[in-house]
């Protein structure tokens, strides 16, 4: 019975861990530089960027060591043994789901008195990996901030104009994103300062990534530090918006890009702990990291300076909105007044009106060192955007009706990890199990998207509504012979539309102006047919649910409804 329970637990933990990100490890051999002999029981200490102890171990009787698990990140490794100079290796990169190999050659303290300090250099070719790892230091030196652009620097990765990522020629949907071991199903945005490293796996995909058929982009966020740190950043191109040439062309940038970032992390509670060897060490019991970015861009899609956008004189636009149509001189056709603007009414601009993007990106975690061998981590991220979407076709006559788009993606996870102390090893013996640990993670993800008219919002019955159409009918009679009685005379064959009484809706005033003007024109011009709704629609008028005729088939006209109400949520 006990064996069955153990088997059930093993299968359960294996299933839970299948889709998780596993920690990394550090292993290698410690030898004497002069003779090449292995050094048993050498101490290996892993320290964070602030110099605080994170984890460690010692070499076995064959001089080999394997320290596992280690959270992904960049560390300092110290190797020490009595009679030998201490080796300090800085900047050692630990990647998730893989082992970092590092051998050490120690010199006798008789030959060198001071410790040996070395800067870590990753191997140019790592035969154990089919991936490229980009660290936080690398990303800070790049001209890009987002995960997809960072991944685009790797060999075999391409991006299209919309930012969709393809790995080794596979379709974009074949690329799978993970952040802190959680599969991302929505926006992959994250503050730049929160990224510890991004790994792009282009081949030999591990089974844990499941249905990835193209490649995997796996990002690990920074964890809490043993010392307080913080960063603040502000980027803006606003001054360049007002720096223009004589013709109004921007000197450098007309996008008006603005970004503010803030990151803070460190220990909440620290205490002294006495190790098994009797040494005292400062230990962070509770630590946290919080990172944020807010971005505002006035023109999300800037154009080259020699291809500007077009602006219609505001007074001319207001006149067209009030009187959108007129009758043709012949009295038998309806003209769209938007088609009669002149070149003098137009001017060049480099930002589309009523178009902008707001983006908020948050990431954070809090870590509890519950015991010497157990850790509990609670983390998550949020991406929120509030945009006013504009199309090229609507930016001249109909930008006031741009659609508002609100999207949010958030995920949270709870991770518990326990390690087991290695049993004491005797000379000539080798323990079967070393560096044992297990991790249990529970995560939740939700994406939400909503697109709406800024005026009508969730009142979707107001979209495209122009009023009430009371269609007047009259009976119709046709002369003929009844097939049953054989009598001849006028027979009733039904009702037909004889006219329309229109009542403006008042919810969309510009659209109402089309219809009111149309019936006023029809009343004075017998050549304009207005008996049926099909007649009205035939002149390009926006009856309920229809948009007005476009301008030369190129531009959406004033009062056009650019879209309906859409909402979606996945969890």
TINUPA-112674 format. One record per residue (C-alpha): x, y, z; residue in one letter. Coordinates in Angstrom, 2 decimals. Layout:
<rs>
R        u        v        w  marke
R        X        Y        Z      A
...
</rs>
This chain:
<rs>
R        u        v        w  marke
R     0.00     0.00     0.00      X
R     2.83     2.39     0.87      X
R     4.52     1.78    -2.50      X
R     1.26     2.61    -4.31      X
R     0.92     5.89    -2.43      X
R     4.55     6.80    -3.22      X
R     3.98     5.99    -6.89      X
R     0.83     8.15    -6.93      X
R     2.69    11.07    -5.35      X
R     5.54    10.71    -7.85      X
R     3.15    10.71   -10.82      X
R     1.27    13.71    -9.38      X
R     4.42    15.80    -8.84      X
R     5.75    14.82   -12.26      X
R     2.52    15.99   -13.90      X
R     2.55    19.28   -12.02      X
R     6.19    19.93   -12.85      X
R     5.88    19.01   -16.51      X
R     5.01    22.51   -17.71      X
R     7.17    24.31   -15.16      X
R    10.49    25.98   -15.54      X
R    13.11    23.95   -13.73      X
R    16.02    25.65   -11.93      X
R    19.55    25.50   -13.25      X
R    22.64    23.93   -11.76      X
R    26.40    24.35   -11.61      X
R    28.76    21.39   -11.86      X
R    32.35    20.60   -12.67      X
R    35.63    19.38   -11.23      X
R    38.14    21.04    -8.89      X
R    41.79    20.08    -9.44      X
R    45.25    21.19    -8.37      X
R    46.78    23.41   -11.05      X
R    50.32    22.05   -10.81      X
R    49.63    18.29   -10.67      X
R    46.12    17.92   -12.10      X
R    45.04    15.86    -9.10      X
R    41.47    16.26    -7.93      X
R    40.73    18.05    -4.67      X
R    38.05    16.41    -2.52      X
R    35.87    18.30    -0.01      X
R    36.63    21.73    -1.54      X
R    33.97    24.28    -0.57      X
R    31.84    25.84    -3.34      X
R    29.85    28.96    -2.39      X
R    27.27    30.62    -4.66      X
R    26.68    34.31    -3.89      X
R    24.37    36.91    -5.36      X
R    25.35    40.28    -6.79      X
R    25.38    41.84    -3.32      X
R    27.81    39.21    -2.04      X
R    25.31    37.34     0.13      X
R    25.40    33.57     0.31      X
R    22.70    31.84    -1.74      X
R    23.63    28.16    -1.77      X
R    26.66    25.95    -1.98      X
R    28.22    22.53    -1.62      X
R    31.47    20.66    -1.72      X
R    33.35    18.33    -4.02      X
R    33.19    14.56    -3.58      X
R    36.19    12.30    -3.22      X
R    36.70    12.44    -6.98      X
R    36.85    16.26    -6.90      X
R    33.48    16.61    -8.65      X
R    30.67    18.88    -7.55      X
R    27.06    19.43    -8.62      X
R    25.11    22.22    -6.95      X
R    21.42    21.97    -7.65      X
R    18.93    23.68    -7.66      X
R    19.98    27.27    -8.43      X
R    17.48    29.90    -9.52      X
R    18.37    31.35   -12.95      X
R    20.51    34.45   -12.78      X
R    24.07    35.75   -12.57      X
R    26.17    34.78    -9.56      X
R    29.64    34.90    -8.02      X
R    31.22    31.51    -7.28      X
R    33.89    31.10    -4.58      X
R    36.03    27.96    -4.32      X
R    38.14    27.48    -1.20      X
R    40.18    24.76     0.44      X
R    42.82    24.75     3.15      X
R    46.31    25.30     1.73      X
R    45.04    26.75    -1.56      X
R    44.31    30.29    -2.70      X
R    40.58    31.04    -2.88      X
R    39.18    31.38    -6.40      X
R    36.44    33.95    -7.03      X
R    34.63    33.70   -10.37      X
R    32.28    36.61   -11.07      X
R    29.35    36.80   -13.46      X
R    28.58    33.08   -13.73      X
R    25.39    32.67   -15.75      X
R    22.90    30.06   -14.55      X
R    20.18    29.25   -17.07      X
R    16.94    27.39   -16.38      X
R    16.50    23.74   -17.27      X
R    20.22    23.20   -17.87      X
R    23.56    22.78   -16.14      X
R    26.40    25.29   -16.35      X
R    29.75    23.49   -16.58      X
R    32.70    25.11   -14.82      X
R    36.00    23.49   -13.75      X
R    38.44    25.11   -11.33      X
R    42.20    24.76   -11.03      X
R    43.47    25.81    -7.61      X
R    46.98    27.02    -6.85      X
R    48.82    26.36    -3.63      X
R    48.87    29.25    -1.16      X
R    52.66    28.82    -1.07      X
R    52.75    29.96    -4.69      X
R    50.16    32.76    -4.49      X
R    49.00    34.59    -1.36      X
R    46.01    36.58    -2.56      X
R    42.75    35.14    -3.81      X
R    42.33    34.65    -7.55      X
R    39.52    36.80    -9.02      X
R    38.30    35.87   -12.49      X
R    35.54    37.25   -14.74      X
R    33.34    34.50   -16.13      X
R    33.23    34.10   -19.91      X
R    30.55    31.98   -21.46      X
R    31.84    29.44   -23.99      X
R    31.58    30.56   -27.60      X
R    30.04    27.20   -28.54      X
R    28.11    25.24   -25.94      X
R    27.48    21.76   -27.29      X
R    25.00    21.06   -24.50      X
R    22.57    23.79   -25.64      X
R    20.58    24.61   -28.77      X
R    19.65    28.02   -27.44      X
R    20.83    31.59   -26.98      X
R    20.68    33.25   -23.57      X
R    20.53    37.04   -23.30      X
R    21.22    38.44   -19.83      X
R    19.89    41.59   -18.18      X
R    23.24    43.30   -18.77      X
R    23.03    42.51   -22.48      X
R    19.46    43.83   -22.71      X
R    20.37    47.12   -21.03      X
R    22.89    47.74   -23.79      X
R    20.38    47.04   -26.56      X
R    18.24    49.58   -28.39      X
R    15.12    47.45   -27.71      X
R    13.16    46.77   -24.53      X
R    10.56    44.09   -25.19      X
R    10.99    40.33   -25.12      X
R    10.12    39.74   -28.79      X
R    12.70    42.26   -29.98      X
R    15.35    40.77   -27.69      X
R    14.56    37.32   -29.05      X
R    14.85    38.71   -32.58      X
R    18.60    39.17   -32.04      X
R    19.13    35.39   -31.94      X
R    20.19    33.43   -35.01      X
R    17.29    31.73   -36.78      X
R    14.68    34.18   -35.44      X
R    12.82    36.56   -37.76      X
R    10.11    39.15   -37.17      X
R     7.54    40.63   -39.51      X
R     6.32    44.24   -39.57      X
R     3.70    43.48   -36.91      X
R     6.24    42.03   -34.47      X
R     5.22    38.39   -34.96      X
R     8.16    36.10   -34.23      X
R     9.08    33.09   -36.34      X
R    11.79    30.62   -35.38      X
R    13.60    28.64   -38.07      X
R    10.92    29.36   -40.65      X
R     8.00    28.01   -38.61      X
R     4.72    29.86   -38.41      X
R     4.35    32.54   -35.76      X
R     1.82    30.50   -33.77      X
R     4.47    27.78   -33.43      X
R     6.51    30.05   -31.14      X
R     5.62    29.57   -27.47      X
R     6.45    32.08   -24.73      X
R     7.11    31.30   -21.09      X
R     7.67    33.80   -18.26      X
R     8.81    32.32   -14.95      X
R     7.66    28.91   -16.07      X
R     4.13    30.11   -16.91      X
R     2.95    29.78   -20.49      X
R     1.92    33.18   -21.89      X
R    -1.31    33.19   -23.90      X
R    -1.67    36.94   -24.33      X
R     0.61    39.95   -24.25      X
R     4.25    39.11   -23.47      X
R     5.09    42.61   -22.21      X
R     7.23    42.95   -19.10      X
R     9.34    45.82   -17.67      X
R    12.89    45.72   -18.98      X
R    14.38    46.01   -15.49      X
R    12.47    42.90   -14.38      X
R    14.15    40.62   -16.93      X
R    16.94    38.47   -15.54      X
R    17.52    36.59   -18.77      X
R    15.75    35.50   -21.94      X
R    16.51    32.15   -23.54      X
R    15.60    31.42   -27.16      X
R    15.45    27.69   -27.85      X
R    15.63    27.05   -31.57      X
R    16.14    23.30   -31.68      X
R    16.00    20.15   -29.59      X
R    12.96    21.33   -27.65      X
R    12.64    19.70   -24.21      X
R     9.51    17.62   -23.70      X
R     8.33    19.90   -20.89      X
R     7.38    22.57   -23.45      X
R     4.65    20.39   -24.88      X
R     3.06    21.67   -28.09      X
R     5.80    24.07   -29.20      X
R     6.48    23.25   -32.85      X
R     8.63    26.21   -33.83      X
R    10.66    27.31   -30.85      X
R    10.48    28.52   -27.28      X
R    11.22    31.96   -25.84      X
R    11.70    31.48   -22.12      X
R    12.11    34.54   -19.88      X
R    13.10    34.53   -16.24      X
R    12.42    37.59   -14.08      X
R    14.72    38.88   -11.39      X
R    14.25    37.63    -7.87      X
R    14.68    39.49    -4.58      X
R    18.14    40.77    -3.67      X
R    19.86    40.51    -0.28      X
R    20.53    44.27    -0.46      X
R    18.16    47.11    -1.33      X
R    18.41    48.50    -4.83      X
R    16.28    50.69    -7.06      X
R    16.27    52.32   -10.45      X
R    14.23    55.11   -12.04      X
R    14.17    56.00   -15.71      X
R    12.44    58.59   -17.88      X
R    12.55    58.73   -21.67      X
R    10.76    61.31   -23.79      X
R    10.86    62.71   -27.30      X
R     8.33    65.45   -26.54      X
R    10.73    68.38   -27.20      X
R    11.33    67.09   -30.71      X
R     7.60    67.24   -31.45      X
R     7.83    71.03   -31.45      X
R    11.13    71.23   -33.32      X
R    10.07    71.52   -36.96      X
R    11.42    72.85   -40.21      X
R     9.91    75.80   -42.07      X
R     7.35    73.54   -43.79      X
R     6.32    71.95   -40.48      X
R     8.29    68.72   -40.99      X
R     9.65    67.33   -37.69      X
R    13.41    67.66   -37.34      X
R    13.84    64.26   -35.68      X
R    10.70    62.71   -34.24      X
R     7.00    63.45   -34.33      X
R     5.91    60.38   -32.39      X
R     5.96    61.99   -28.94      X
R     7.22    58.87   -27.20      X
R     7.22    58.92   -23.38      X
R     8.25    56.20   -20.95      X
R     8.71    56.16   -17.19      X
R    10.14    53.17   -15.31      X
R    10.66    52.40   -11.63      X
R    12.11    49.32    -9.96      X
R    12.69    48.57    -6.27      X
R    13.80    45.40    -4.54      X
R    15.53    44.07    -1.47      X
R    15.06    42.31     1.83      X
R    12.06    42.87     4.09      X
R    13.40    40.74     6.94      X
R    16.91    39.40     7.50      X
R    18.33    37.26    10.28      X
R    21.56    35.56    11.29      X
R    21.76    31.82    10.84      X
R    24.38    29.38    12.09      X
R    25.34    26.80     9.51      X
R    26.07    23.15    10.12      X
R    29.81    24.01    10.21      X
R    29.26    26.60    12.95      X
R    29.67    29.68    10.72      X
R    27.29    32.62    11.10      X
R    25.65    33.96     7.97      X
R    23.12    36.70     7.17      X
R    20.04    35.22     5.55      X
R    17.16    37.00     3.83      X
R    13.95    35.50     5.18      X
R    11.56    37.68     3.19      X
R    12.58    39.58     0.07      X
R    10.73    41.33    -2.73      X
R    11.05    42.82    -6.20      X
R     8.71    45.32    -7.86      X
R     9.21    46.67   -11.37      X
R     6.98    48.96   -13.43      X
R     6.85    50.83   -16.73      X
R     4.33    53.31   -18.07      X
R     4.41    54.27   -21.73      X
R     2.48    56.93   -23.61      X
R     2.86    57.39   -27.37      X
R     0.89    60.02   -29.26      X
R     1.49    58.56   -32.71      X
R     1.89    54.76   -32.54      X
R     2.71    54.45   -36.24      X
R     4.88    57.36   -37.36      X
R     5.37    57.92   -41.07      X
R     8.48    59.08   -42.94      X
R     8.87    62.86   -42.96      X
R     8.30    63.00   -46.70      X
R     4.94    61.14   -46.48      X
R     2.87    63.13   -43.96      X
R    -0.67    62.62   -42.79      X
R    -3.39    65.03   -43.97      X
R    -5.44    67.37   -41.80      X
R    -8.71    69.01   -42.86      X
R    -9.32    72.56   -41.70      X
R   -11.37    72.22   -38.46      X
R   -13.91    74.83   -39.59      X
R   -14.46    73.05   -42.90      X
R   -14.83    69.74   -41.07      X
R   -17.40    71.22   -38.68      X
R   -19.36    72.61   -41.65      X
R   -19.40    69.18   -43.35      X
R   -20.55    67.50   -40.13      X
R   -23.44    69.96   -39.91      X
R   -24.34    69.73   -43.62      X
R   -22.90    66.45   -44.93      X
R   -24.90    66.31   -48.20      X
R   -26.34    68.55   -50.89      X
R   -28.50    68.12   -54.00      X
R   -27.01    67.95   -57.45      X
R   -27.91    70.95   -59.67      X
R   -30.04    68.65   -61.80      X
R   -32.18    67.79   -58.78      X
R   -31.87    64.02   -59.29      X
R   -28.71    63.08   -57.31      X
R   -27.22    63.54   -53.85      X
R   -23.68    64.90   -53.47      X
R   -21.37    64.06   -50.57      X
R   -19.95    67.41   -49.43      X
R   -16.73    65.75   -48.25      X
R   -15.86    65.23   -51.91      X
R   -15.79    68.97   -52.53      X
R   -12.94    69.97   -50.23      X
R   -10.09    71.78   -51.96      X
R    -6.34    71.69   -51.55      X
R    -6.54    74.96   -49.62      X
R    -8.61    73.14   -46.96      X
R    -5.85    70.56   -46.36      X
R    -2.49    70.70   -44.58      X
R     0.27    68.27   -43.59      X
R     0.55    66.79   -40.09      X
R     2.75    64.08   -38.53      X
R     0.47    62.89   -35.77      X
R    -2.99    61.56   -36.47      X
R    -5.60    63.32   -34.28      X
R    -7.32    61.36   -31.52      X
R    -4.79    58.53   -31.73      X
R    -2.58    57.36   -28.86      X
R    -1.46    54.36   -26.82      X
R    -1.16    54.00   -23.05      X
R     0.64    50.94   -21.69      X
R     1.25    49.89   -18.10      X
R     3.55    46.96   -17.36      X
R     4.02    45.60   -13.83      X
R     6.03    42.65   -12.55      X
R     6.89    41.55    -9.04      X
R     7.48    38.75    -6.62      X
R     7.91    38.16    -2.92      X
R     9.95    35.26    -1.57      X
R     9.70    33.60     1.84      X
R    12.54    31.46     3.17      X
R    10.23    29.39     5.33      X
R    12.98    27.04     6.57      X
R    16.63    26.39     5.74      X
R    15.59    24.00     2.97      X
R    12.20    25.34     1.82      X
R    11.24    28.45    -0.15      X
R     7.82    29.86    -1.00      X
R     7.55    32.39    -3.84      X
R     4.50    34.41    -4.88      X
R     4.85    36.34    -8.13      X
R     2.95    37.78   -11.04      X
R     2.76    40.35   -13.78      X
R     0.20    42.69   -15.37      X
R     0.05    44.28   -18.81      X
R    -2.67    46.90   -19.28      X
R    -3.26    49.03   -22.37      X
R    -5.78    51.76   -23.15      X
R    -5.49    52.81   -26.79      X
R    -7.35    55.02   -29.20      X
R    -7.06    53.17   -32.49      X
R    -6.86    55.06   -35.76      X
R    -6.83    53.84   -39.32      X
R    -5.25    55.65   -42.23      X
R    -8.64    55.77   -43.99      X
R   -10.33    57.63   -41.15      X
R    -7.70    60.18   -40.09      X
R    -8.96    63.01   -42.36      X
R   -12.76    63.10   -41.99      X
R   -13.71    60.64   -39.25      X
R   -11.03    60.60   -36.54      X
R   -13.57    61.73   -33.92      X
R   -15.15    58.27   -34.10      X
R   -11.94    56.32   -33.49      X
R   -12.48    53.15   -31.48      X
R   -11.16    52.76   -27.96      X
R    -9.43    49.48   -27.13      X
R    -8.76    48.26   -23.57      X
R    -6.73    45.11   -23.02      X
R    -5.28    43.47   -19.95      X
R    -3.22    40.35   -19.40      X
R    -2.22    39.16   -15.96      X
R    -0.80    36.05   -14.44      X
R     0.08    34.94   -10.93      X
R     1.92    31.94    -9.60      X
R     2.70    30.31    -6.26      X
R     5.82    28.15    -6.14      X
R     7.05    25.92    -3.32      X
R    10.49    24.36    -3.45      X
R    12.20    22.02    -1.01      X
R    15.75    20.72    -1.17      X
R    17.18    17.77     0.73      X
R    20.59    17.75     2.37      X
R    23.08    15.39     0.79      X
R    23.94    12.45     3.03      X
R    27.51    12.38     4.34      X
R    29.74    10.52     1.90      X
R    32.41     8.09     3.07      X
R    35.68     7.48     1.27      X
R    35.34     4.80    -1.36      X
R    31.56     5.07    -1.39      X
R    29.24     7.01    -3.67      X
R    25.75     8.06    -2.67      X
R    23.08     7.10    -5.15      X
R    20.96    10.22    -4.56      X
R    22.46    13.71    -4.36      X
R    21.01    17.22    -4.79      X
R    17.44    15.96    -4.44      X
R    14.69    18.57    -4.55      X
R    11.15    19.03    -5.75      X
R     9.11    22.01    -6.90      X
R     5.34    22.45    -6.90      X
R     3.87    25.41    -8.80      X
R     0.31    26.63    -9.25      X
R    -0.39    29.46   -11.68      X
R    -3.36    31.31   -13.14      X
R    -3.59    33.48   -16.26      X
R    -6.38    35.74   -17.51      X
R    -6.60    37.86   -20.67      X
R    -9.27    40.46   -21.32      X
R    -9.99    42.59   -24.37      X
R   -12.67    45.20   -25.03      X
R   -13.19    47.41   -28.09      X
R   -15.84    50.12   -28.04      X
R   -17.00    53.48   -29.28      X
R   -15.85    56.03   -26.71      X
R   -19.27    57.69   -26.57      X
R   -21.54    54.64   -26.58      X
R   -19.39    52.23   -24.60      X
R   -21.33    49.08   -23.73      X
R   -24.63    50.47   -25.09      X
R   -24.21    48.50   -28.28      X
R   -27.78    49.18   -29.49      X
R   -26.74    52.83   -29.88      X
R   -24.05    51.96   -32.41      X
R   -25.05    53.20   -35.86      X
R   -28.54    54.26   -34.72      X
R   -30.01    57.19   -36.64      X
R   -33.61    57.25   -35.48      X
R   -37.11    55.92   -36.11      X
R   -38.41    55.31   -39.62      X
R   -42.20    55.12   -39.75      X
R   -42.89    53.70   -43.20      X
R   -46.27    54.75   -44.61      X
R   -48.04    52.18   -46.81      X
R   -51.01    52.27   -49.17      X
R   -53.04    49.37   -50.64      X
R   -52.38    48.37   -54.23      X
R   -54.99    47.09   -56.72      X
R   -54.47    45.52   -60.14      X
R   -57.14    45.00   -62.83      X
R   -57.61    41.37   -63.80      X
R   -59.83    38.26   -63.82      X
R   -60.37    36.10   -60.77      X
R   -59.42    32.51   -61.55      X
R   -62.06    31.07   -59.22      X
R   -65.16    33.10   -60.05      X
R   -64.20    34.26   -63.50      X
R   -65.21    37.81   -62.62      X
R   -63.11    40.75   -63.87      X
R   -62.22    43.89   -61.87      X
R   -59.60    45.46   -59.61      X
R   -58.06    42.98   -57.16      X
R   -56.13    43.80   -53.94      X
R   -52.54    42.57   -54.28      X
R   -50.98    44.02   -51.12      X
R   -49.54    47.20   -49.62      X
R   -46.62    49.18   -50.95      X
R   -44.41    51.86   -49.34      X
R   -45.67    55.33   -50.05      X
R   -43.43    57.44   -47.84      X
R   -41.40    57.65   -44.60      X
R   -41.91    59.77   -41.50      X
R   -38.47    60.18   -39.94      X
R   -37.73    60.99   -36.27      X
R   -34.05    61.67   -35.48      X
R   -32.56    59.42   -32.83      X
R   -30.34    62.07   -31.20      X
R   -27.66    59.52   -30.25      X
R   -25.46    60.12   -33.30      X
R   -26.03    63.76   -34.34      X
R   -23.80    63.72   -37.42      X
R   -25.55    60.63   -38.79      X
R   -28.89    62.25   -38.02      X
R   -27.83    65.24   -40.11      X
R   -27.48    62.99   -43.17      X
R   -31.00    61.63   -42.88      X
R   -32.70    64.92   -41.93      X
R   -31.00    66.74   -44.81      X
R   -31.93    63.93   -47.20      X
R   -35.67    64.15   -46.46      X
R   -35.57    67.94   -46.59      X
R   -33.94    67.74   -50.03      X
R   -36.39    65.06   -51.21      X
R   -39.34    67.21   -50.16      X
R   -38.18    70.00   -52.49      X
R   -36.91    67.84   -55.35      X
R   -39.35    65.33   -56.90      X
R   -36.45    63.68   -58.69      X
R   -35.15    62.27   -55.37      X
R   -36.97    59.05   -54.49      X
R   -37.59    58.70   -50.76      X
R   -40.58    56.38   -50.57      X
R   -38.71    53.28   -49.31      X
R   -35.72    52.53   -47.09      X
R   -34.06    50.94   -50.11      X
R   -34.37    54.29   -51.88      X
R   -32.71    56.08   -48.97      X
R   -29.94    53.51   -48.76      X
R   -29.41    53.71   -52.49      X
R   -28.26    57.31   -52.15      X
R   -25.57    56.22   -49.67      X
R   -27.43    57.46   -46.58      X
R   -26.62    55.91   -43.16      X
R   -29.92    54.37   -42.13      X
R   -29.77    52.22   -38.99      X
R   -26.86    49.80   -39.18      X
R   -25.30    51.29   -42.33      X
R   -22.50    53.79   -42.84      X
R   -22.60    56.79   -45.17      X
R   -21.01    56.58   -48.59      X
R   -17.21    56.84   -48.45      X
R   -15.22    59.71   -49.92      X
R   -14.09    58.65   -53.40      X
R   -14.08    55.07   -52.13      X
R   -10.88    55.86   -50.19      X
R   -11.74    57.68   -46.95      X
R   -14.40    56.94   -44.36      X
R   -16.87    59.81   -44.23      X
R   -17.90    61.94   -41.29      X
R   -20.19    60.12   -38.87      X
R   -19.14    56.63   -39.95      X
R   -19.29    53.99   -37.24      X
R   -15.82    52.43   -37.28      X
R   -16.74    49.27   -35.43      X
R   -19.03    47.58   -32.97      X
R   -18.70    46.58   -29.35      X
R   -16.50    43.53   -28.80      X
R   -15.44    41.92   -25.55      X
R   -13.58    38.71   -24.83      X
R   -11.99    36.99   -21.86      X
R    -9.96    33.81   -21.50      X
R    -8.64    32.17   -18.36      X
</rs>
